[in-house]
Amino acid sequence: MEAFVDGVDPAFRPAFEMKSISSVRDVAYLAREAQPWITLATDKRYQIVPALLAALPM
């Protein structure tokens, strides 16, 4: 990963753009792009600690 980040074109970071964010319970799903290098990148992030989630009314 470091080799990719260190060797990236200087125009890459400004082109990196969040396209959508959605969430289901404690997980967020992200879609990003950095045209023309990356046409679609997906990721998921845990938003809420499970113990806190259990305390919330469902």
Buried (B, 14 or more C-beta within 10 A) or exposed (E): EEEEEEEEEEEBEEEBEEEEEEEEEBEBEBBBBBEEEEEEEEEEEEEBEEEEEEEEEE
